[in-house]
Amino acid sequence: MKRRKFLHDTGWIAAGSCLLPGLLHSCKKSNWEAQGSFQGHVIIVGAGLAGLYAAEILIKQGVSVQILEASSNWGGRLYALPSNPESRRAIERRTLQGQFNILYDLFRHNNLDLTEKSGSELYYFAGRLNNESEANQNTFFQEMLQAVEGLKNYNGADINAEAYFDSMGISTNVESVYNVLTGQERGTSADRISAAGIARQHSLWSSGNSEYSVSGANLKTAIQGGLSNAIGVVQYNTEVNSIDYSGATITVQDATGANYSCDRLILTVPIDVLQRGIISFNPTLNSAKLNSVNRIGIDMSYCALFKLENALWPSGTRRIIGNDIVQSFEVTNINLISSIPEQ
């Protein structure tokens, strides 16, 4: 999606914003496109980045907007862990992928630094740790990289990425590395992500290939500066538990029994909220939407953080990939290492 269309469309990264067309009445641009043409009231459920961005666009078009947020903070899952000591927050950094997107623009608008990611990766397979040069000399590793690239043009049956790997007959020695490059980098695992879905994502991607390291504090500052109008309309500690869109006006009820009315509703809650049935709908969601929601795997994961006396990796290393249990380690130049287990 090109930036102009990206900025123009209301549903940018709003996972679920077009999930309930009966609530939105339509996701067609004609409903929102003409500035000032819509005079009703919009409720957005969820004050994560998706909800805030949708609200900011609407407010700047003169639309009346209210955001209902279950927690006491905006930002959803963007916040750093509050229990982490300041000395360890150097490891708590996000990755911004691409220079042609709204987050990149927010950082530049607020004069915040973006550190372009650099450094090498180490790969553990066949019983040893390999640097990039050593890994690239391995035939199985090269075949694995070709499989990763092949997914970008996949046009076969809708199988998962692990099944695609198995069909290639590649040595299982490099399967853990493959899992990281295809699944874990997208927040899941190769046995849960669609090969066809990866191909579609690649064909639609237009944000650029540069990678930037972003601190949690800078991310918060950028959002405050760029989405201040939206932050100003958030109503906190308001957990929505039912949505009735059976009539001309939509009625939203929170956990205390208070009701809110609107003409349009945008839902940006985490997918697991829908899976657990925390919000009820009238009419109920159709089976196709429910099946789609329930097919998405959302599991618990744990991150272990270690501070070492001396780094066990060469200078300039930023990630260690491999191993069957913990398949990816992020490392820093201050001897911190964090692990993310397989999903």
C-alpha positions, 0 to 999 in steps of 0.5 A: 500500500502506498503512503498516500493511500496508507494515510488516507484509509481509516483502517491503517493497521487496525487489525479488526477494523473491517472485521465487523462490516455490520458495525462499520456499515461499510469499509468502502472509502466513500463513507469516510473519504470526503472531508466533512461528509460524515456528521455522526459519532464514532466509538473506537474500542481500544487505545492501542496504536491502531485505535489511536491512529484511526481516531487521529485521522477522523478527528482531523476530518472533523468527526466526533470520536470517543475511544474506550480503553479497558486499561489505565493507559493508552498504547496497548502492548507498546509499553515497556515492562514496568518492572524492568530496572532502568539499567536493563531497558537497553534491551527493550527496543522495538524494530521499525521495519521500513522508512516509508510508513507513518511511524518513521514519519512520526519519529522524524516529525518529533526530531527523534533518533532512529538507529539503523540496525547493523551487526552480524548474526550467528547461526547454530546448526549441525552442532556448532555455532557458525558466523555468516561466512561459515553458514553460507558455505553450508549447502543445507543452509543455502537451501534453507535460505532459498526456501525462505526466499521461495515463500515470497513467490509461493502460489500453491495450496494454502499450507503452512510454512513448515509444510513448505519446508518439509516438501523441499526435502531440506535437512532438519539441521537448519529447520530451527533457523528457518523457523526464526526467519519465517515464523518467529520474525512475524510473531509466530512459528512456521507451523502456524503461518500460511505460506500463501499468507507470507507471499501475499504480505511480500507482494503488498509490502511497500514500507521499505527494507531498512530496519531501525532500532527504537527505544520504548521511551522514544516510541512513546514520545513520537506517538504523544507528539503525532497522535495527541488529538486521539490521546485526548479523547481516550476514556480509560478503565472502560472495559467493553463487554457487549456491542449491539449493532442490530439497529440504526444506532450501535449500543456499546455496554461496558463492564459496569453496565454503562451504555454508549451510543454511536453511528459507527464503531471501529474495533481494535482490540487484541485478537485474544479478546475476541477468542475468549468471548470477552465481548458479546455481539448482537447479532452474533458474528457469522461463522466465517468471521469466527473461524478466521478469529479462532484460527489465529494462534495466540499463546503465552511466551516468555523472555529471559534476560541475562547480564553477563560479565563478558560477552560470549559472542564476537563484537558486532553481533546482534542476534544468535539464531538456532537451537531447538528450544530457544531459537533466537537470542538478541544481544547488545554491546553491554553484554545483555542477552535476551531469549525468545522461546519457540511459540 
